[in-house]
Amino acid sequence: MGARGPVHEALDELELVDHHCHGVVTGPLDRAGFETLLTEGDRRPGLSPFDTPAGVAVRRHCAPVLGLERHAPADAYLARRAELGPGEVNRRFLRAARTGVLCVDTGFDAHRLTTPAELAGAAGAVAHEVVRLEPVAEEVAARGVGAGGYADAFRAAALDAVRRPGVVAVKSVAAYRTGFVLDPARPSDAEVTRAARRWLARGGRLDEPVLVRHLLWTAVDLGLPLQLHTGFGDRDIRLHDVDPSHLTEWLRLTAGTIPVLLLHCWPYQRQAAYLAAVYEQVYLDVGLTLHHVGPARARAVLEEALEITPFRKLLYSSDAYGVAEFYGLGALAFRRGLGDLLQDRVDADELDLADALRLARWAGADNARRVYRLPDAH
């Protein structure tokens, strides 16, 4: 890490806008429950998620937030967590993140997580909602719609969802369902009806390629920013199919419509950066990645993302889910990583200090405020 300077200080003071995150668990967690939420992978006997970059970062950087020494052993960490209780633990990490605005994806596991309002209360922040579209489609199917009526019913349900107070964006997890190696064209009505007939007959989650394409084009029609999971995720993903460069033809067809936010991106942050550089509507973050690589490696990921990304195109997200530690770690890693690389460029006279401070504000807050049309900070 380079010497701390005014860029670090400005980022420390900046109230972040977390443009993509989730709720946290409200009930107590035993060791197995906590470790499950600490990793995107499977748990195996004898292999603890504490022995990963994310687990080491929790013991180093999160332990002091709970009143423990740095590098506290896992057992001591979990005992202290249980002693404080979920409410206090969540409050401490959410406040430590110093995030002023949270854009919360409510479409996964909502029954066991905080609502946006509860999350905002714990963080002392303002929360907005991001509507995940796949559950909307699955709810339409569960109501017993016919194949011929599916397209209209889904569109109506999606419109109802985005008209709820506080909704600022939609999201798709096409990466988990089909990947991005899809025909980019808008499907015809006949194609949608045939695909709906196949999907409704077999049931289950929305993984019919034609209907995933239809969902993406419906998102365009809704007119709100669209978040797309790309790159790193759990074992449900086929990583080679979620390289965002597979979206190239679709991005050409949708130019001039809605902002497209590429989430997470690792290990494809360079491909995402290229898309952001050449397509006006494309933005990116490296959230989720940062708390999994830990603050020690955050700079490396951000530096690759910023090799070619226009400075108005990088946003901050934690993608924190389940455990509030990831709010604290994500914010710390972002502030430290971005501060290190910008301050070093200032020190090398490759970047003016005023420019560096402006770029830090853009990435940490202002870019998200502009894309999502959020009120300016007071």
Disulfide bonds with the S-S distance in Angstrom:
none
